[in-house]
């Protein structure tokens, strides 16, 4: 489960940001995870308590937002969700596309108290 290592990195990044900006308490950490990303949201949630134990974020809530895995069909220019459509354009049936979103993993917001 590489999500634990990812969470440790996220926690260090947020703690550094908080120190640099003199933030003493964080209420909510919001992560943006693309549905095409190799990061599994439920694993992030599962390892979050262990990752924040003894840190500035120990009492912080975690919120994960999912970015849809959208693609642009090259033949017909339709934007569609890859997973909902089995990786084929629902309009023309082609599987020639360019990914537009869904591979992201980022810290979206740090909500201070």
C-alpha positions as CSV (number, residue, x, y, z in Angstrom):
1,X,0.0,0.0,0.0
2,X,1.9,3.0,-1.3
3,X,-0.8,5.3,0.0
4,X,0.8,5.4,3.5
5,X,4.0,6.8,2.1
6,X,2.0,9.3,0.0
7,X,0.1,10.4,3.2
8,X,3.3,10.9,5.1
9,X,4.6,13.1,2.2
10,X,1.3,15.1,2.2
11,X,1.4,15.6,6.0
12,X,5.0,16.9,5.8
13,X,4.0,19.2,3.0
14,X,1.0,20.6,4.9
15,X,3.0,20.9,8.2
16,X,5.7,22.9,6.3
17,X,3.1,25.1,4.8
18,X,1.4,25.7,8.2
19,X,4.7,26.6,9.8
20,X,5.7,29.0,7.0
21,X,2.3,30.7,7.3
22,X,2.0,30.7,11.0
23,X,-1.1,28.4,11.0
24,X,-1.5,26.8,14.4
25,X,-4.5,24.6,13.8
26,X,-6.0,23.1,10.7
27,X,-9.6,22.0,10.6
28,X,-9.8,20.1,7.2
29,X,-7.4,18.8,4.7
30,X,-8.9,18.4,1.2
31,X,-7.3,16.2,-1.3
32,X,-8.2,15.9,-5.0
33,X,-7.8,12.4,-6.4
34,X,-8.4,11.6,-10.1
35,X,-10.4,8.4,-10.7
36,X,-7.7,7.3,-13.2
37,X,-5.0,7.9,-10.6
38,X,-3.2,4.9,-9.1
39,X,-4.0,6.3,-5.7
40,X,-6.9,4.6,-4.0
41,X,-9.1,7.0,-1.9
42,X,-10.3,4.4,0.6
43,X,-6.7,3.4,1.3
44,X,-5.8,7.1,1.9
45,X,-8.7,7.3,4.4
46,X,-7.7,4.1,6.1
47,X,-4.1,5.1,6.7
48,X,-4.8,8.8,7.5
49,X,-5.2,8.3,11.3
50,X,-1.8,6.6,11.5
51,X,-0.1,9.2,9.3
52,X,-1.3,12.2,11.3
53,X,-0.7,10.6,14.7
54,X,1.5,13.0,16.8
55,X,1.5,15.7,14.1
56,X,-0.1,19.2,13.7
57,X,-2.9,17.5,11.7
58,X,-3.8,14.9,14.4
59,X,-7.3,16.4,14.9
60,X,-7.7,17.4,11.3
61,X,-10.6,16.0,9.2
62,X,-9.7,14.5,5.8
63,X,-12.0,15.2,2.8
64,X,-11.3,13.6,-0.5
65,X,-12.8,14.9,-3.8
66,X,-12.8,12.7,-6.9
67,X,-11.9,14.2,-10.2
68,X,-13.7,12.4,-13.1
69,X,-11.6,10.6,-15.6
70,X,-12.7,12.5,-18.7
71,X,-11.3,12.2,-22.2
72,X,-11.8,13.9,-25.6
73,X,-12.7,11.7,-28.4
74,X,-10.4,12.5,-31.3
75,X,-12.8,11.5,-34.2
76,X,-15.9,13.4,-33.0
77,X,-14.6,15.8,-30.2
78,X,-17.0,14.6,-27.6
79,X,-15.9,14.9,-23.9
80,X,-16.9,11.7,-22.0
81,X,-16.0,9.8,-18.9
82,X,-13.7,6.9,-19.7
83,X,-14.8,4.6,-16.8
84,X,-18.5,5.1,-17.3
85,X,-18.2,4.3,-21.0
86,X,-15.7,1.4,-21.0
87,X,-13.0,3.6,-22.6
88,X,-15.0,4.0,-25.8
89,X,-16.8,7.1,-27.0
90,X,-20.6,6.8,-26.4
91,X,-21.3,8.9,-29.5
92,X,-19.2,7.3,-32.2
93,X,-17.9,4.1,-30.4
94,X,-14.3,4.9,-31.2
95,X,-11.5,4.3,-28.6
96,X,-9.2,7.1,-29.9
97,X,-9.1,9.7,-27.2
98,X,-6.9,12.0,-25.2
99,X,-7.2,12.2,-21.4
100,X,-8.3,15.6,-20.2
101,X,-8.6,14.9,-16.4
102,X,-8.6,12.2,-13.8
103,X,-5.0,11.4,-13.3
104,X,-4.5,14.1,-10.7
105,X,-3.5,13.8,-7.1
106,X,-3.0,17.1,-5.2
107,X,-3.6,19.0,-2.0
108,X,-6.7,21.1,-3.0
109,X,-7.3,23.0,0.2
110,X,-6.0,23.4,3.7
111,X,-8.8,24.9,5.8
112,X,-7.6,26.5,9.0
113,X,-9.7,27.0,12.1
